[in-house]
């Protein structure tokens, strides 16, 4: 993991924003987001820091406050650094910094040598990172950018990206290579489906408990034939077919069954409800200006992942479909 990523993650644990300065080299300077102070850090990485190391590093720093990142900082070196208005991140779990205006001395999560991740998509974090890359497959993304967007630690995101690169699913800039990543995500995409007897009525006051989010950035989104047809897929959508919703969590599914009633069979259902495999399903959606469509539709990626669950007709549709919006990744 890069030096600056380790430091940014440590400060984030303390509720302090640290950002890489524009134009700074790898392992270069960071700025701390502290009101009223312009705190700039000069980062240095070592395996072991002793008194002799501190003296050498203090001489090397030209501008900014020295912050040493090391696997181990001896007790006397710690005291020497802070007494010279500098700081350290001991990867065993301690962050300290002393300047004329800042005093920090706190425990942080230790960085331990972990077994190398074998499967990039194992766990929910792996799936979230993969989806974020598939949404913008040609862009590439940095560890910090993904960690911030997903609310994940930089160390976890870095681990997932390394595994994706090792498996040949993304390149060195974290751009998606080919279609294998899509199909690996598709293999992990299915979630249990619950059928309900009625569609939600946004005008009904009780529907607020469902968190439909029709006027919000995040909320229920639909997949299936109707959204697929909106994006140009070769599929026929009937007006009377079951509306397929993705919702935030299992609690929402239970509330929906209580308010809308359980359908005895799939044939008698008005809607199906599933928990979204990743939160992005509920934030990447739109309400098309197409007659007869009143529910927000999911991003084409999620419509495609849903179609991929049908080994027969669904995959035939994908073979013949290049979406009118977004990028084809299957």
Buried (B, 14 or more C-beta within 10 A) or exposed (E): BBBBBBBBBBBBEEEBEBBBBEEBEEBBBBBBEBEEEEBBBBBBBBEEBBEEBBEEBBEEBEEBBBBBBBBEBBEEBBEBBBEBBBBBBBBBBBBBBBBEEBEBEBEBEEBEEEEEBEEBBEEEBBBBBBBBBBBBBEBBBBBBBBBBBBEBBBBBBBBBBBBBBEBEBBEEEBBBBEBEBBBBBBEBBEBEBBBBBBBBEEEEEEBEEBBBBEEEEBBBBBBBBBBBBBBEBEBEBEEEEBBBBBBBEEEBBEBBBEBBBEBEEEEEBBBBBBBBBBBBBBBBBEEBEEEEBEBBBBBBBBBBBBBBBEEEEBBBBBEEBEBEEBBBBB
